[in-house]
């Protein structure tokens, strides 16, 4: 009987080796097509190692179920802690639940569900995923977070938001993040909010290393007294605050303050920003300019 069990286990591991995986444990009980494993269970794949204390291998379906806490590690220092999970041997797919993913000195992602598609080198986080980086100074959320560990990039889909602690917030349909390069791209219906202004555009790209941002397509910047519209805006930041701004092509500038309205149409604007307000401002190739002053129900134009 002992020899039969030993041969049966070897057949199991031989079938696993076809997919370049090994599964070992301290204790093993075989009941028909089900292998129950306990005590220091280790699953090793091409890129990942899984450690847990309990696993059930269903030979017929080629599925490894891990019903208790487990740890998944990747060669490039990614560590995933989860409450439970499954590994689908033939499809090379991990499914983990109530998990936390950490990459040294880079990011952390928490979610209720994670699917690892090994053939595509992609992590797909769903069910309330949230991404933290910059030592938790920055975070991003959405319906789904997709991380490619081959290109080290992230996509955040649907109701996506990006937040900088004590700084700005950004919202868009899709966010593309290259964390190690500090490049953030926002696509479709992008909106950025600060304490004193909002920016709306179809698309926006930001470089954290260069403190630089650029919008694409029609852009509107609104503050308490100013509305600025243009086809493209370039911005420079200092300490996460807007420092310098260039708006160009089909610029429309409107200011309302102290019963005075100023309207200017021009080709481009350059402006120094102090305390989130436009200070020294230059208008180029002015096409139209108006000033309205209301006094005692009369208007001087």
Secondary structure, 3 states (H helix, E strand, C coil): CHHHHHHHHHHHHHHHHCCCCEEECCEEEEECCEEEEEEEEEEECCCEEEEEEEEEEECCCCEEEECCCEEEEECCCEEEEEEEEEEECCCCEEEEEEEEEEECCCEEEEEEEEEEECCCCEEEEEEEEEEEECCCCEEEEEEEEEEECCCCEEEEEEEEEEEECCCCEEEEEEEEEECCCCEEEEEEEEEEECCCEEEEEEEEEEECCCCEEEEEEEEEEEECCEEEEECEEEEEEECCEEEEEEEEEEEEEEEEECCEEEEEEEEEEEEEEECCEEEEEEEECCCEEEEEEEECCEEEC
